Amino acid sequence: MADEYLDHLLECPYCGTIRLRIPKNAEPSTPIKCDDCGRYLSTWDEIQTDFERQGGANGVFRLDKGRIQKLD
């Protein structure tokens, strides 16, 4: 089960926030950047895989338009 906070590829290693800049028509190989500092994080496929691994696929978190919300 996921911890209270997300980390890994979802957290920017440069500024520490979890805000993703995701293009509307993102493909699996689309590069994803931090919305705060603009630095490269990973590909869209890798981000989604990491999100699911941390509980996103189990309904613990929701990823919508680059925003991550912990569900009760």
C-alpha positions as CSV (number, residue, x, y, z in Angstrom):
1,M,0.0,0.0,0.0
2,A,1.2,3.5,-0.7
3,D,2.6,5.8,1.9
4,E,0.8,9.1,2.8
5,Y,3.1,11.0,0.4
6,L,4.1,10.2,-3.1
7,D,7.7,10.2,-4.1
8,H,10.1,8.6,-6.7
9,L,9.5,9.9,-10.3
10,L,6.5,12.0,-9.2
11,E,8.5,14.3,-6.9
12,C,10.9,16.7,-8.6
13,P,14.4,16.0,-7.3
14,Y,15.4,19.6,-8.1
15,C,12.7,21.6,-6.2
16,G,10.9,18.9,-4.2
17,T,7.3,19.6,-5.5
18,I,4.9,17.1,-7.1
19,R,3.5,19.2,-10.0
20,L,3.6,17.8,-13.4
21,R,3.5,19.6,-16.7
22,I,1.6,17.1,-19.0
23,P,0.7,18.0,-22.6
24,K,-2.9,17.3,-23.5
25,N,-2.0,14.7,-26.1
26,A,0.8,13.0,-24.2
27,E,2.2,9.8,-25.7
28,P,4.1,7.1,-23.7
29,S,7.4,8.6,-24.8
30,T,6.4,12.3,-24.2
31,P,8.9,14.0,-21.8
32,I,7.3,15.2,-18.6
33,K,8.6,18.2,-16.8
34,C,8.1,19.8,-13.4
35,D,5.5,22.5,-13.6
36,D,7.3,24.6,-10.9
37,C,10.9,24.6,-12.1
38,G,10.5,23.2,-15.6
39,R,13.2,20.4,-15.2
40,Y,12.8,17.1,-17.0
41,L,11.3,14.3,-14.7
42,S,10.7,11.3,-16.9
43,T,8.6,10.0,-19.8
44,W,4.8,9.9,-19.5
45,D,4.9,6.1,-19.5
46,E,7.4,5.9,-16.7
47,I,5.4,8.5,-14.7
48,Q,2.2,6.6,-15.1
49,T,3.9,3.3,-14.1
50,D,5.4,4.8,-11.0
51,F,2.1,6.4,-10.1
52,E,0.3,3.1,-10.4
53,R,3.0,1.3,-8.4
54,Q,2.5,3.8,-5.5
55,G,-1.2,3.1,-5.3
56,G,-2.8,5.0,-8.2
57,A,-4.2,1.8,-9.7
58,N,-5.8,0.9,-6.3
59,G,-7.7,4.1,-5.9
60,V,-5.4,5.6,-3.3
61,F,-4.5,8.6,-5.4
62,R,-6.0,10.2,-8.5
63,L,-3.9,11.8,-11.3
64,D,-6.0,14.3,-13.2
65,K,-4.5,16.9,-15.6
66,G,-1.1,16.8,-13.9
67,R,-2.5,17.2,-10.4
68,I,-2.3,14.4,-7.8
69,Q,-4.9,14.0,-5.1
70,K,-4.9,11.5,-2.2
71,L,-8.3,9.9,-1.9
72,D,-9.8,9.1,1.5
